[in-house]
């Protein structure tokens, strides 16, 4: 796990969530910059996921079988959440689309934090 990258993901993702929630409360549909922010967070998450997969291939990570399955589940969820949030927000061109982006951006740091705990 790349520590500074995890911190960057947390900071950017929570800033994006705050921005998306402000847009939601202002009754604004998601704008292109919100989607761009979610794309940046998604790329950073993918880099972190690839780093964890490389670490697993080199013998790092949890030793127990059940923890490995949990780690793979978190890896898949973290990798797929930003694109899924973008698709759902694009399908909902109202203020609720901004809320979808905000929700995805709040969940991402939790997933990254949990990945770090499981990978150990």
PyMOL commands that set and color helices and strands:
alter all, ss='L'
color gray80, all
select helices_A, chain A and resi 3-25+32-57+65-91+95-119
alter helices_A, ss='H'
color red, helices_A
deselect
rebuild
show_as cartoon
